[in-house]
Amino acid sequence: MGEVDARFPNSTMLTCKSVKDSIAFYRDTLGFRVDECWPDAKEPQWASLSLRGQTVMVGGAMTEEHLDGPMCAQASAEERAWWKQQIREFSEHRPGVGILSYFAVDDVDAFHAAVIGRGGRPRTRPVSQFYGIREFLIEDPSGYRRVFYNPIRLAECQSCGMPLEGAEPGEMYCRYCTDESGVLRLYEQVLEGTTTGYFMSMKGMPRAEAAEAARAHLSKMPAWVGRGA
């Protein structure tokens, strides 16, 4: 497969209870730019908004009345059946359950403060996570969960605990815990390296004792929490 064509970026469209309310939230509370509205900005049924090149689309929820309108006049039987299913599911269930969408910002703490200053009510405060980002969560008027974040520099490897000197923002693991491609090695490989390279070589433990200590140590690391304890 070839490279992704930059002219066609990935985007997500959210089915909304109110397109106007959704536009106002993303524009006025979160600072998104309104790029397009259809059929117009006065009575929008769909809109595309962006933040630092990251796009979200919002569209009004379809109703049974829409199925009898001019927009659906040429719809096939399969399309009408699918739309009917969507109408029923949207009315019966909370939108977006189980989905978190992430948006990168330059400074998540400043962005969080700006959102509050514009009347927003985030569900969480900014928190630094072991997977290399600092994030907070907010819900839009329809209940979709949006996470805003910025990458952070971690002080230690999240696999073995070794200091991450000179690590790039978002970098989680040291060179001993990753392969040539930067992918985290298998647990058994990290366990062997921790056993021989640290507890045997540096702590002077015999193998059996070193292996037990290594398993206990790794079980406390975010990458292996609970593993081998």
N, C-alpha and C positions, 0 to 999 in steps of 0.2 A: 504494500500500500504506500502511496505517496504522502508527501507532507500536507498538512491542513492548509487550505487556501485562506490567507488572511482576509480576503474580501468577504468571507462568509463565516464570521465568528459564531461560536456557540452561544445560545441564549435560551432563557427559560421564560415561558409565558404562564402567568398565574391567573386562574379563574377567580374573579373577585365579586364580592357582594355588591360593591359600588365602585365603579371605575373612577368617578370623581374623587371619592374619599381616598382611594389608593394613590392617585396622582398627587393629591395634596400631601399625603404622608411622605411619599418618596421624595417629592420636590421640596416641600417646606420644612419637614422635620429631619430628613436624612441628607438633604442637599443634593439629590440627584438632579440631573438636567433632563428636561422633557425634550426629546428629539423629534418625536412624531406623535400625532393624534389622528384617529380616524373615527367618524368622518370629519370631525373638526374639534377644536379645543373647547367649544361651548357645550356640546353634548357628546362627549367622547364615549365610544363603545370599546375602544382599544387604544393603547398608548405604549410607546417604547421610551424608556428612560435609561440614563447611563451615569455612571460614577467612575471616573478614572479609567474609561474604556471598558468597564464592566456593565453589561446590559441586563435589564429585566423588562419584560413586557407584561402588561396587565390587560385583561379582557373581561368584559361583563359575562356573568353567568347566563347561559341559555335557558329559556323557559319553553314550555309546551306551545305557547303562543308564537314563539319565534319559528317553530317548526312549520307553522301554517302560513308564515310570511313570505315575502318575495325572495329573501335571501336563500331560502331552502327549497324554492320551487323546483329546481333542477336536481335536487339531491337524490342519490340512488337509494334503494331500499336498505343497503348495507350502511350507508352514511346515516340515514334516519334512525336505524336501530342503534347505532353507536351513540348518536347524540341523545337519544332517549335514555340510554344507560347512564351517560354523563349527567344528565339533568337529575335523574333519580339519586345517583350516588352523591352528587354535590349537596343536594337537599338533605340527605340522610346522615352525612358524616361531616366531621370537622375537617376543613381544608388543610392539606399539607401535613397531616399527621405522619411523623417518622422522617420528615425531610428537613434538613438544615442546609441553607445556602450561604456560602461564605463570600465576603467581599473584602478585598484588601484596601487598607488606608495607610497613609504615611505615619500617623501617630494615633493609635487607638484611644489613648487617654484623652487627648485633645478632642478627638472626634466624639467620644462619649460625652464630654462636657458640653460640646456644641449642640449635640442632640438634645440634651436636657435643657440647655438654654433656649432651644426653639420649641420647648413644650413636650418633647418626647419622654417616654417612660420606659427605659430599658428594663428588661427583666433581671439582668445581672450587672455587676460592676466589672470593669476590666480585670481579667485574671491571667497570669502567666501560666502556660501549660507545658508539660514535659515534652510535648511534641513540637516545641519550638516556635509557638506563636503566643501572642497576648490577645485576648478576645473578650467580647461581650455579646450578649444575646438581646434581641428586641423582636417583638411581633408586630406585623402590619395589621391594618384594620380587619382583614379577613382571617387573621390567625396564622399566617405563614411565618415561620421562624427564620430570621436573618441574623447571621453572625458576622460581625465586623472585627478585623484583626490586623495586626502587623507582625512580621517575623521578629524574633528576638534572639540574642546570643545566649546560649546556655553555658553554664559554668563547668558542667561535667558531662561525661558520656552517659547517656540514659540506658546503656547496656551494662557497662562494667564500673562506672563511677570515676574513671580516669579524668583528670582535668582536661577541658577542651580549650587549650591555648590557641588563640588566633582563629577560632571557629567563625564561620560565616553565620549570619542570622538564619535561623531555622535549621542549622546543622545539629543533628541529634547524637551522632555516634563518632567514636574515635577511629583512627586508622586500623587499630588492632581488631576491632569488632566488625569491620566491613571488608568486603572483597574488593577486587580491582575496579569494579564498577560503582563502588560506594554503597552497595546493598548490604544490609545487616546479615551477618553470617548466621548459620544455624545455631541453635542453642548448644548443641553438643560441641561445636567448634569453639564457641565462646567459653563454655565451661572448661574445656581442655586447656585453652590459653590462659584462663584465670587460674586454674589449678597449678599448671607448671610455671607460667611466667610470673605469677605474683606470689601465691602462697608457698610454693616449693622454692623458687629461686630467691625471692626477696624476703620471705618470712622463715625459710629454712624448715618447713614442715615436711614430714614424710608424706608419701602420696595419698594414703588412705585418709589421713587427717586433713590434708590440703584439699582433697576432693570434697570432703564434707563441708569444710569451711567455704569453698568456692560455691557450692550449691546454696548454702545459707545466704551468702553475700548476694548472689545473683537473684535470689527470690525476692529481695528488697528493691531491686532495680526496676524502674518503670517498664522497660522492655520485657522483663521476665517475671513480673510480680506474681508471687504465689507458685512459680514453677520450681520444682525440685526441693521445696522446703520440707 
